[in-house]
């Protein structure tokens, strides 16, 4: 029996080795295996044409990968992130992307570890590089800025990753720097350490990423344990921070979120900001966050603190941990607010999955966004459930570079509880858009969500 099993195993490897290069739907799949002549990921990538796939067998690959100037490569592990490791040996970045790839380039299913660099320890996206980074473990990387992931003038789609135990004095987990409008969604960002400066979990500088549905926990920084967002005067920093759980982070200023400088205006909506070792949200130097429908409770410092007397922060309709409202300069016994924070009205019960009763009354029933078919070749149908008749809504479609290509305005005269809209791949100028990844943004006064679309031409 043992000999038979060995034979079957050897036969499988032999078949894989003989067929590591084969054609599938007009693209090539290259199979990287430690026991193959193709045993290096870099060699596989360098052998790709546009839209090819590099499929990687389990194992540890000690490599410092420089992405080739080729669009649409899928770098995918065969059996997932727990079994397939790219180890940078603490000598350089693990993966460099500096050739102008878009979101049709995919990095999926790896443990990316032991990168060490001045800029970007784990993954480095430099100017117009916006890959899809999904279902990876990005851990134990180090850099002077951007320990786990660093992007500048790039907008990667970062989803379903575990980003943990990275170190950097500027953005230990993720650093979005200057015009980097990344989509950061459904990740676990935990245990990243910055004992010197800003941004333990996520650092946002002069960028406007979407940060949604993440768990951001147990990160450390001097300022902005969970998230730091800031800018220089005249430059824009306007991240959208929605539906995140931001807990148990530590910082001297802004253990949950730190906002700095006058052009910094994040939208913080429907988040849990609780049990942080320090302030839940800290704002200074004319930063102007808008904070709505969030549970801000159990933070050891202020729930929200504003140190600038010339500006009042909008922190309406939040739950502060007690029906009496916020403490400090508020009237109640919930998490404290400082001066120059507008907290009234507040919620008298926590925001839950469905939202509190206060929010339901103000913003209508819960909303659901579905799209089909996705991917699509000619027309995609967009269905909205739970439209509030008392408000107007907008649908906007963006390409992978963050440019808006199509707008739908939904008026209360024509749309109600169920709404169907279709898009045929034609932009606002009446021109056919190319195939690729697009992002659908559904927005109202009190609600926003996004959906990834894939158009195949």
Beta strands, then each sheet from edge to edge (+ up, - down):
strand 1: 21-24
strand 2: 27-32
strand 3: 53-56
strand 4: 59-62
strand 5: 65-66
strand 6: 74-77
strand 7: 84-87
strand 8: 95-97
strand 9: 106-108
strand 10: 111-113
strand 11: 116-119
strand 12: 123-126
strand 13: 132-134
strand 14: 137-139
strand 15: 142-145
strand 16: 149-152
strand 17: 157-159
strand 18: 162-164
strand 19: 174-177
strand 20: 183-185
strand 21: 188-190
strand 22: 202-205
strand 23: 210-212
strand 24: 215-217
strand 25: 227-230
strand 26: 240-242
strand 27: 245-247
strand 28: 257-260
strand 29: 267-269
strand 30: 272-274
strand 31: 281-284
strand 32: 290-292
strand 33: 295-297
strand 34: 304-306
strand 35: 313-314
strand 36: 326-328
strand 37: 334-337
strand 38: 341-342
strand 39: 368-372
strand 40: 380-385
strand 41: 393-399
strand 42: 404-410
strand 43: 418-423
strand 44: 436-443
strand 45: 448-455
sheet 1: 1+ 2- 3- 6- 9- 13- 17- 20- 23- 26- 29- 32-
sheet 2: 4+ 7+ 10+ 14+ 18+ 21+ 24+ 27+ 30+ 33+
sheet 3: 5+ 8+ 12+ 16+ 19+ 22+ 25+ 28+ 31+ 34+
sheet 4: 11+ 15+
sheet 5: 35+ 38+
sheet 6: 36+ 37+
sheet 7: 39+ 40- 43+
sheet 8: 42+ 41- 44+ 45-
end
